[in-house]
Amino acid sequence: MRAVEIALPLLLCAISLIFTLYYPLDEERCLEIQAALAERNKKMDS
């Protein structure tokens, strides 16, 4: 039981790290997302 309590979080942490490293998010995409969020916020305020 202790092995599962220790190994499972470590395994899930490693998997999430791999997904984070290979997620295709560059500066240009960040700016696109920010612009889309700003536009959506303007529509919601109106």
trRosetta pair geometry for C-beta under 8 A, 3 or more apart (Angstrom, degrees):
i j d omega theta_ij theta_ji phi_ij phi_ji
1 4 5.9 -54 -156 33 35 109
1 5 6.5 32 149 -17 67 108
2 5 5.4 -56 -146 39 36 113
2 6 6.2 25 157 -12 69 109
3 6 6.1 -63 -147 43 28 102
3 7 5.5 12 164 -8 69 120
4 7 6.1 -57 -122 46 25 100
4 8 5.5 26 178 -23 64 116
5 8 6.9 -34 -115 30 14 108
5 9 7.6 6 171 -3 45 107
6 9 7.1 -74 -165 39 24 98
6 10 6.6 13 153 -10 62 119
7 10 5.7 -67 -150 44 33 111
7 11 5.9 33 157 -22 71 110
8 11 5.7 -54 -143 36 29 111
8 12 6.3 24 160 -14 64 108
9 12 5.8 -57 -142 42 32 109
9 13 6.0 37 156 -24 66 107
10 13 5.6 -53 -146 35 28 114
10 14 6.4 29 155 -19 63 105
11 14 5.8 -55 -150 35 30 110
11 15 6.5 30 152 -17 64 106
12 15 5.6 -51 -146 37 34 113
12 16 6.3 32 156 -17 66 105
13 16 5.9 -55 -147 38 29 108
13 17 6.4 33 152 -22 63 106
14 17 5.6 -53 -149 34 31 114
14 18 6.6 34 152 -20 64 103
15 18 5.8 -53 -152 33 33 111
15 19 6.5 30 152 -15 65 104
16 19 5.6 -52 -147 38 36 111
16 20 6.2 39 153 -22 66 106
17 20 5.6 -54 -147 36 31 113
17 21 6.4 30 156 -20 64 106
18 21 5.9 -56 -148 35 29 110
18 22 6.4 1 163 4 64 113
19 22 6.5 -76 -145 50 26 93
19 23 6.2 45 156 -51 66 99
20 23 5.9 -37 -145 1 29 117
24 29 7.3 113 130 -30 77 165
25 29 5.4 -124 -144 85 56 135
25 30 6.5 77 175 -59 94 86
26 29 5.3 96 51 12 64 102
26 30 7.2 -116 106 -7 35 93
27 30 5.5 -52 -150 33 34 116
27 31 6.6 34 154 -19 65 103
28 31 5.9 -56 -155 34 32 110
28 32 6.6 33 148 -19 64 104
29 32 5.5 -51 -150 34 36 115
29 33 6.4 36 152 -19 66 104
30 33 5.8 -55 -150 36 31 110
30 34 6.4 32 152 -19 65 106
31 34 5.6 -52 -145 37 33 113
31 35 6.3 34 155 -19 65 105
32 35 5.8 -56 -149 36 29 110
32 36 6.4 28 154 -17 64 107
33 36 5.7 -55 -147 38 31 111
33 37 6.3 30 154 -18 65 107
34 37 5.8 -56 -147 38 30 110
34 38 6.3 33 154 -21 65 106
35 38 5.7 -52 -146 35 31 112
35 39 6.4 31 154 -18 64 106
36 39 5.8 -54 -148 37 31 112
36 40 6.3 31 153 -18 64 107
37 40 5.6 -54 -145 38 32 112
37 41 6.3 34 155 -20 65 105
38 41 5.8 -54 -148 36 30 112
38 42 6.6 33 152 -22 63 103
39 42 5.7 -52 -151 31 32 113
39 43 6.6 31 152 -17 64 105
40 43 5.7 -55 -151 35 34 111
40 44 6.4 30 153 -18 67 107
41 44 5.7 -56 -145 38 33 110
41 45 6.3 34 156 -22 66 107
42 45 5.9 -57 -149 34 29 111
42 46 6.7 31 154 -25 62 106
43 46 6.0 -56 -153 28 31 112
